[in-house]
Amino acid sequence: MLRVGRVCTRSNPCRALISFFVSPLPLVGHDSVHFLDYVRNRTKRTADKNIGFLNHKLHIRSCGACFSTTAQTVLVQARDSSQLALEIENAIDQQRFDDAWRAYEKHVHMDGLPRKSVLSKLITGFAVTRDVHRLNQSYNVVDHAFEEKHELLEKEPLIYLSLTLAQCALPNLAVNVVRKLVKMEAYPPVAAWSGIIAHMCQTANGAFLAADMVMEIGYLFQNNRVDPRKKSNRPLLSMKPNSFTFNIVLTASLLFGTTKKAEQLLELMPRIGVKPDVSLLIVMARIYEKNGHKDEIVKLKRHVDEACGLSELEFQQFYDCLLSCHLKFGDLDSAVDMVLDMLRKGKNAKRSLEAAKAVLEAVESSKIYLPFEKSDPENSGSPNKSVSANGQMRSYVSFFKDKSFARLELDARGLLNLLSDKLQDQVGLVKSEHGILHPTETMYAKLVKAFLEADKISALASFLVKASKEDSPVSVESSFVVQVINACISVGLLEQAHDLLDEMRFSGIKVGSSIYSSLLKAYCKEGHHEDDITALLKDAQQAGIQLDSSCYEDLIQSRVHHKNTAGALHLFKEMRNSKVVKSGHREFEMLVQSCDNSEAALTTKLVEEVKSGHTVNHAIHDWNNVIHFFCKKRLMHDAHKALSKMRVLGHTPNAQTFHSLVTAYAAIGGKYVEVTDLWGEMKVLANSNSMKFDQELLDSLLYCFVRGGFFLRAMEVIEMMEKCKMFIDKYKYKSLWLKYHRTMYKGNPTTEMSELLLHCAVWRCSGISIVGYHCMSHLW
């Protein structure tokens, strides 16, 4: 029998799907005795026996890593199994891992799996090496023992193996070991598996798998399924996730962008009776901000303001989320109120700080620093840096002695701090100085850009005037108003700059001559603003502004270019009567130089923001919120009406829109045809570059199609995920297939093919293509 490769055809999508989910055949040469034995054994099995993961005993395979059989024929060489077990133990003690592996293979061929102590020593001995090849071998031993005789597996060695796999960046194998522990009912304590997922969450794929694992374990406890009063449930209850577990996974999901899966975890928490701690409130706010749920953040604001124990950085993160949400939804009034409130509170706090400055200086000058006190800032980060290293150097003996897994939990808290530090680096709208929150230049730039896009010049001018009064006193040329007008001139928004200048003049705010000069020069450069130039010159004269010589020269050249000789002569006489010297434009040059030296940071940020060309469609976020609300309430008819209205108004649905619909259909169950229709629309939008797929959306689609038996569509999703180089949890979908479809064609072998053909003929029109149950057995 030849190895069937992964072939995606419309005639046999189920066969292609299963060939993708299962691992390759044993790496044995086609001319070896064992390969012939393998083929012979596989051809003799019935279809019913081939349904399971692994029914053959001589060849073990999992996750791409397979046993390599020995060259000798086992039947010829008969040996004592106890002698082989002793050889395995001695080889592990002497770190002769190749010899240990060969002895193990011989033992499996002769007498099956070795006894429990030998098997545990083999698993932990390979795990201690931290070598990827040995770790795969150790996992293969566990996988084979789990299928053949899981009673031989002990809980502590499997927890140690899972931890080692997570530390060595093999999160898919690590999570599979935990899943096997749960199936064996050898429930790992929450301190143990929380430490495992803490190491998994250091990578994007690991964080994705960790979120899945928390949901799988959490579903065991939802809606009070487990009675805590029964003594028999104590081992299971010890595995129940706590707020710290959720904090790790939610922080990692937020860091790596899987925020929709993180929101599903938030919805799971109250169903299993987990209350969020104070620090988790900030993570919740950031998740809601990423998913565009402004109302949820507003609800959290009261809890955050009343919470005790929040640090300065956590307040900074929360208000950064709130400001970002206001900008995302175009709520400029609320954003302005927040910024002005920050400036007002900061101004009052600075006054109090200056009043207490003398006292603080006196205390600091009389304070004696001991050597260990001086090194605190440096040492504060060292536990985080050494957490992984210390965890990797631990032997199984020291690990086994820690019955409560306290050391593992301590390492997990250090890794959580690392994730939180990385998350803090993403804050860009609010800064903190001496415990006082201030809006950053990026925040001002985004807010000003939003005002300009909405064409609310009067409101922008009012905001700039109020902000200038509340902020620290600066020179006229360095004020917010001047920097914004300069930025508008730099990016060619001359009309908006002129309107702002008029608003400042009406408000009685004086600006320097450099603004008038730069705006007049910009008008002259474009060459078709004669009326604007005349009006601006008149305003400058009324305000008593003295223009520099370079500005007069540009104005005269502009008049000559438009054949306005009289106007040019009038400007020349005006310049001569004003006695403007050649160095009169030095003030403007100094302003330009200050911008080049990044002294006017707001100008630079605003120019970058406008030139980026990134625009926000506020209406899409509003419609997504409406659709998400209906989907949470399972009102799918209303959700589709909202989707149709969204299209009629010219708004294109995005990945978040479809994710809400797909997850709602998955929760309802049985709505796979509707999901197929959505998938067709997604492909059309993706081909026209109107929508970009993300991993969470495609993962939800793949779940629906595998669950419903739409294998052709499932293969399309898999190809899309492979094209985008996204991670696929094959173990999860293989288990899902076995749970719902393993007995699809189980029956009388003589009538199996006729029933198969009948099913194919009936279901072909509905997009469900199921082929050859006996073909699946050859792939498994």
Buried (B, 14 or more C-beta within 10 A) or exposed (E): EEEBEBEBEEEBBBBBBBBBBBBBBBEBEEEEBBBEBBEEBBEEEEBBEBBEBBBBBBBBBBBEBBBBBBEEEBEEEEBEBEEBBEBBBEBBEEEBBEBBBBBBBBBBBBBEBBEBEBBBBBBBBBBBBBBEEBBBBBBBBBBBBBBBEBEBBBBBBBBBBBBBBBBBBBBBBBBBBBBBBBEBEBBBBBBBBBBBBBBBBBBBBBBBBBBBBBBBBBEBBBEEEBEEEEEEBEBBBEBBBBBBBBBBBBBBBBBBBBBBBBBBBBEBBEEBEBEBBBBBBBBBBBBBBBBBBBEBBBEBBEEBEEBEEBEEBBBBBBBBBBBBBBBBBBBBEBBBEBBBEBBBBBBEBBEEBEEEEEEEEEEEEEEEEEEEEEEEEEEEEEBBEEBBEBBEEBEBEEBEEBEEBEBBBBBBBBBBBBBBEBBEEEBBBBBBEEEBBBBBBBBBBBBBBBBBEEEBBBBBBBBBBBBBEBBEEEEBBBBBBBBBBBBBBBBEBBEBBBBBBBBBBEEEBEBBBBBBBBBBBBBBEEEEBBEBBEEBBEBBEEEEBBBBBBBBBBBBEBBBEEEBEEBBEEBBEBBEEEEBEEEBBEBBEEBBEBBEEEEBBBBBBBBEBBEEEEEBBBBBBBBBBBBBBBBBEEBBEBBBBBBEEBEEEEBEBBBBBBBBBBBBBBEEEEBBEBBBEBBEBBBEBBEEEEBEBBBBBBBBBBBBBBBBBBBBBBBBBBEBBEEEEBBBBBBBBBBBBBEEBBEBBEEEEEEBEEEBEEBBEEBEEEBBBBBBBBBBBBBB
